[in-house]
Amino acid sequence: MSQHQSVLLNEAVDALVRDRDGLYIDGTFGRGGHSVAILSKLSASGRLLVIDKDPKAVNAANQLAANDSRVKVHHGSFADLKLAVKANFSSSEKVCGLLLDLGVSSPQIDEAERGFSFQQDGPLDMRMDTTTGETAAEWLALASEEEIANVLYHKGEERFSRRMAKAIVCARSEGPIASTLQLAEIVKAANPSWERSKHPATRAFQAIRIHINRELDDLQQVLDQALEVLCAGGRMVLISFHSLEDRLVKQFMQRQARGDEFPRDLPLTQNQLKPRLRLVGKAVKANKTEVSENNRARSAVMRCAEVL
């Protein structure tokens, strides 16, 4: 489908597909790496629903669907999971698995006009769905200094968030901040402590992207919906690239595996706590070979859980 390398491809698909005749969902199609691998494991009666916000990813998905009748395509966020399933399948059909490869894809980073990267100059957009919503430039032009600082701190874990927010507000008073390199220079100058092998604007760009695309909000919504959509024995497999994402996924899975909250001294069995998930294995990270071939894999963490 493209030169994009899907991270933890075999590990994710092997953990996900347990029924060759089942219905599966790839909630982050990208350029189809995981989807093609899933389809290779399904029988002629198996089916795959693919979801993506990005119009270019949807175009690639439509090409795949045109050549494989098992594929259906939904343009939108995976936060619309229940809506997408309802629109494409009957209520009696059971979903056997959900795969999410979180974060931004390599094609999005590589295209300067998308505005995700500070390595090359382009318009400050950062929207995954370019057909709707506010661009990063539009948000930075209107947001208060406090709001910008809070986003950089809470969604990028940037310890110099206040200095950077002040610098951004100061710079925009002299003219619009419209390009990626312009923002990168402003943030870089406001960062007094550069980390080795990491660009000083990395956390700020990550935070703004997460905010513009509501990534953490969408993730929380899809996790809650997955419990309703997946059948008993169905699996959710999530690959994250950011500590905030992974923490959210980990805590959700652990909470649902424990079941209802009761005082510790109550004499209840595990079944009485009504757990909704079973954790499948431990967190998986890319091996040295994959990291050497695909630098994006270095921060990937895969977690898997099965619905009870």
C-alpha positions as CSV (number, residue, x, y, z in Angstrom):
1,M,0.0,0.0,0.0
2,S,2.9,2.4,0.8
3,Q,6.4,2.5,2.2
4,H,5.0,3.1,5.6
5,Q,6.3,0.4,8.1
6,S,3.7,-0.8,10.5
7,V,5.1,-1.2,14.0
8,L,4.8,-4.6,15.8
9,L,3.0,-5.9,12.8
10,N,3.2,-9.6,13.4
11,E,2.9,-9.4,17.1
12,A,-0.3,-7.3,16.9
13,V,-2.0,-9.3,14.3
14,D,-1.1,-12.7,15.9
15,A,-2.6,-11.4,19.2
16,L,-5.7,-10.0,17.6
17,V,-7.0,-12.7,15.2
18,R,-8.3,-15.8,16.9
19,D,-11.3,-16.6,14.6
20,R,-10.6,-16.8,10.9
21,D,-14.3,-16.3,10.1
22,G,-14.7,-13.3,12.4
23,L,-15.4,-9.6,12.1
24,Y,-12.5,-7.3,13.0
25,I,-11.8,-3.6,13.2
26,D,-8.7,-1.7,12.3
27,G,-9.5,1.7,13.9
28,T,-6.3,3.4,12.6
29,F,-6.0,2.3,9.0
30,G,-3.1,4.6,8.1
31,R,-1.7,3.1,4.8
32,G,-3.1,-0.4,5.5
33,G,-0.1,-2.4,6.8
34,H,-2.0,-3.9,9.7
35,S,-5.2,-4.3,7.7
36,V,-3.5,-6.3,4.9
37,A,-1.9,-8.6,7.5
38,I,-5.3,-9.1,9.3
39,L,-6.9,-10.0,5.9
40,S,-4.2,-12.5,5.2
41,K,-5.3,-14.4,8.3
42,L,-9.1,-14.3,7.6
43,S,-11.1,-16.7,5.6
44,A,-13.3,-15.8,2.7
45,S,-16.2,-15.2,5.2
46,G,-14.1,-13.1,7.6
47,R,-14.6,-9.3,7.4
48,L,-12.7,-6.2,8.3
49,L,-14.0,-2.7,9.1
50,V,-11.3,0.0,8.7
51,I,-11.6,3.5,10.2
52,D,-9.4,6.6,9.8
53,K,-9.8,10.4,10.2
54,D,-7.3,11.1,7.4
55,P,-8.8,11.6,3.9
56,K,-5.7,10.3,2.3
57,A,-5.8,7.1,4.5
58,V,-9.5,6.7,3.6
59,N,-8.6,6.9,-0.1
60,A,-6.1,4.2,0.3
61,A,-8.6,2.1,2.3
62,N,-11.2,2.6,-0.5
63,Q,-8.6,1.2,-3.0
64,L,-8.2,-1.9,-0.8
65,A,-12.0,-2.3,-0.4
66,A,-12.4,-2.1,-4.2
67,N,-10.3,-5.2,-4.5
68,D,-11.5,-7.1,-1.5
69,S,-15.2,-7.5,-0.7
70,R,-14.4,-8.4,2.9
71,V,-13.4,-4.7,3.6
72,K,-15.7,-1.9,4.6
73,V,-14.5,1.7,5.2
74,H,-15.6,4.4,7.6
75,H,-14.2,8.0,7.5
76,G,-14.0,9.4,11.0
77,S,-12.5,9.0,14.4
78,F,-12.3,5.6,16.2
79,A,-14.2,7.5,18.9
80,D,-17.2,6.8,16.7
81,L,-16.7,3.1,17.1
82,K,-20.3,2.1,18.0
83,L,-21.7,4.4,15.2
84,A,-19.3,2.9,12.6
85,V,-20.2,-0.7,13.6
86,K,-23.9,0.1,13.6
87,A,-23.7,1.7,10.1
88,N,-21.9,-1.2,8.5
89,F,-23.1,-4.3,10.3
90,S,-26.2,-5.8,11.8
91,S,-26.8,-5.9,15.5
92,S,-26.6,-9.7,15.6
93,E,-23.0,-9.7,14.2
94,K,-20.2,-10.1,16.7
95,V,-16.9,-8.1,16.6
96,C,-14.0,-10.4,17.4
97,G,-11.2,-7.9,17.6
98,L,-10.2,-4.2,17.6
99,L,-6.7,-2.9,16.7
100,L,-5.5,0.6,17.3
101,D,-2.1,1.9,16.3
102,L,-2.1,5.2,18.1
103,G,-0.4,8.5,17.3
104,V,0.6,10.0,14.0
105,S,1.6,7.9,11.0
106,S,4.9,8.2,9.0
107,P,3.1,9.5,5.9
108,Q,1.6,12.3,7.9
109,I,5.0,13.3,9.4
110,D,6.7,13.0,6.0
111,E,4.3,15.4,4.2
112,A,5.4,18.9,5.0
113,E,2.0,20.4,4.1
114,R,0.4,18.5,7.0
115,G,2.3,20.5,9.6
116,F,3.2,17.7,12.0
117,S,7.0,17.9,11.7
118,F,9.5,20.5,12.7
119,Q,12.2,18.9,10.5
120,Q,10.8,20.6,7.3
121,D,8.8,23.8,6.8
122,G,5.1,23.7,6.1
123,P,1.8,25.3,7.1
124,L,1.0,24.9,10.8
125,D,-2.0,22.6,10.3
126,M,-1.6,19.3,12.4
127,R,-5.1,18.1,11.7
128,M,-5.4,14.4,11.0
129,D,-8.8,15.1,9.3
130,T,-8.1,18.0,7.0
131,T,-11.7,18.4,6.2
132,T,-12.8,19.7,9.5
133,G,-11.8,21.4,12.7
134,E,-9.3,24.1,13.9
135,T,-5.7,24.1,12.6
136,A,-2.8,24.5,15.0
137,A,-2.1,28.0,13.6
138,E,-5.7,29.0,14.3
139,W,-5.6,27.7,17.8
140,L,-2.3,29.3,18.7
141,A,-3.6,32.7,17.3
142,L,-6.5,32.8,19.8
143,A,-5.7,30.6,22.8
144,S,-4.7,32.3,26.1
145,E,-1.2,32.0,27.4
146,E,-2.5,29.9,30.3
147,E,-4.3,27.6,28.0
148,I,-1.3,27.1,25.8
149,A,0.9,26.4,28.9
150,N,-1.6,23.9,30.2
151,V,-1.7,22.0,26.9
152,L,2.1,21.9,26.6
153,Y,2.4,20.6,30.2
154,H,-0.5,18.2,30.5
155,K,-0.4,16.8,26.9
156,G,3.3,17.0,26.2
157,E,4.8,16.7,29.7
158,E,6.8,19.8,28.8
159,R,8.4,21.2,32.0
160,F,9.2,24.6,30.4
161,S,5.6,25.0,29.2
162,R,5.1,28.4,30.8
163,R,8.2,29.9,29.2
164,M,7.2,28.5,25.8
165,A,3.6,29.8,26.1
166,K,4.9,33.2,27.0
167,A,7.2,33.2,24.0
168,I,4.4,32.1,21.7
169,V,2.1,34.9,22.8
170,C,4.9,37.4,22.5
171,A,5.8,36.3,19.0
172,R,2.2,36.3,17.8
173,S,1.8,39.9,18.9
174,E,4.3,40.8,16.1
175,G,2.6,38.7,13.5
176,P,0.8,35.3,12.8
177,I,2.6,32.1,13.6
178,A,1.8,30.2,10.4
179,S,4.6,27.7,9.7
180,T,6.2,24.7,11.5
181,L,9.7,26.0,11.4
182,Q,8.6,29.4,12.7
183,L,6.9,27.7,15.7
184,A,9.9,25.4,16.2
185,E,12.3,28.3,16.4
186,I,10.1,30.1,19.0
187,V,9.9,27.1,21.2
188,K,13.5,26.2,20.8
189,A,14.6,29.6,21.9
190,A,12.4,29.3,25.0
191,N,13.8,25.9,26.0
192,P,16.8,26.4,28.3
193,S,17.6,22.7,28.7
194,W,18.0,20.7,25.6
195,E,17.8,16.9,25.9
196,R,20.4,14.8,24.1
197,S,19.2,13.4,20.8
198,K,15.8,15.1,21.1
199,H,14.8,18.3,19.3
200,P,13.8,21.0,21.9
201,A,10.4,21.5,20.2
202,T,9.5,17.8,20.3
203,R,7.3,17.8,23.3
204,A,5.6,21.0,22.4
205,F,4.7,19.8,18.9
206,Q,3.5,16.5,20.3
207,A,1.2,18.3,22.8
208,I,-0.3,20.7,20.3
209,R,-1.0,17.8,17.9
210,I,-2.6,15.7,20.6
211,H,-4.8,18.7,21.6
212,I,-5.8,19.6,18.0
213,N,-6.9,16.1,17.3
214,R,-8.4,15.3,20.7
215,E,-6.3,12.2,20.8
216,L,-6.6,11.4,24.5
217,D,-10.3,12.2,24.6
218,D,-10.9,9.9,21.6
219,L,-8.8,7.2,23.1
220,Q,-10.8,7.2,26.3
221,Q,-14.1,7.1,24.4
222,V,-13.1,4.2,22.2
223,L,-11.9,2.1,25.2
224,D,-15.3,2.5,26.9
225,Q,-17.1,1.6,23.7
226,A,-14.9,-1.4,22.9
227,L,-16.3,-3.2,25.9
228,E,-19.8,-2.9,24.4
229,V,-18.8,-3.7,20.9
230,L,-16.5,-6.7,21.3
231,C,-18.0,-10.2,21.9
232,A,-17.0,-12.5,24.7
233,G,-13.5,-13.7,23.8
234,G,-13.0,-10.7,21.5
235,R,-9.6,-8.9,21.9
236,M,-8.5,-5.3,21.9
237,V,-4.9,-4.7,20.8
238,L,-3.4,-1.2,21.3
239,I,0.0,0.1,20.2
240,S,0.9,3.4,21.8
241,F,3.9,5.7,21.3
242,H,3.5,8.2,24.1
243,S,3.6,7.7,27.8
244,L,0.2,9.4,28.3
245,E,-1.5,7.1,25.8
246,D,0.1,4.0,27.3
247,R,-0.7,5.0,30.9
248,L,-4.4,5.5,29.9
249,V,-4.5,2.1,28.2
250,K,-2.7,0.3,31.0
251,Q,-4.9,1.8,33.7
252,F,-8.1,1.1,31.8
253,M,-7.1,-2.6,31.2
254,Q,-6.0,-3.1,34.7
255,R,-9.2,-1.5,36.1
256,Q,-11.5,-3.6,33.9
257,A,-9.5,-6.8,34.8
258,R,-9.9,-6.2,38.5
259,G,-13.6,-5.6,38.3
260,D,-15.9,-3.6,40.6
261,E,-14.3,-1.5,43.4
262,F,-15.1,-2.8,46.9
263,P,-13.4,-2.3,50.2
264,R,-10.5,-4.7,50.5
265,D,-11.7,-6.4,53.6
266,L,-15.0,-7.7,52.1
267,P,-14.9,-11.5,51.5
268,L,-15.6,-11.5,47.8
269,T,-14.2,-13.8,45.1
270,Q,-12.7,-12.5,41.8
271,N,-15.9,-13.5,39.9
272,Q,-18.1,-11.6,42.3
273,L,-16.1,-8.4,41.4
274,K,-17.4,-8.9,37.8
275,P,-14.2,-8.3,35.8
276,R,-14.8,-7.4,32.2
277,L,-11.3,-8.1,30.7
278,R,-8.6,-10.6,31.0
279,L,-5.1,-9.3,30.4
280,V,-3.3,-11.2,27.6
281,G,0.5,-11.5,28.2
282,K,2.7,-8.6,29.2
283,A,3.4,-5.3,27.4
284,V,5.3,-5.9,24.2
285,K,8.0,-3.7,22.8
286,A,9.8,-3.8,19.4
287,N,12.9,-5.8,19.3
288,K,16.4,-4.4,18.4
289,T,16.1,-5.5,14.8
290,E,12.8,-3.7,14.2
291,V,14.0,-0.5,16.0
292,S,17.2,-0.5,13.8
293,E,15.0,-0.7,10.7
294,N,12.3,1.6,11.8
295,N,13.2,4.3,14.3
296,R,9.5,5.0,15.0
297,A,9.3,1.6,16.8
298,R,11.6,2.6,19.6
299,S,8.9,4.0,21.8
300,A,6.1,1.6,20.8
301,V,4.3,-0.4,23.5
302,M,1.7,-3.0,22.7
303,R,-1.0,-4.2,25.1
304,C,-3.7,-6.8,24.6
305,A,-6.8,-7.7,26.6
306,E,-9.7,-10.1,26.1
307,V,-13.3,-9.5,26.9
308,L,-14.8,-11.9,29.4
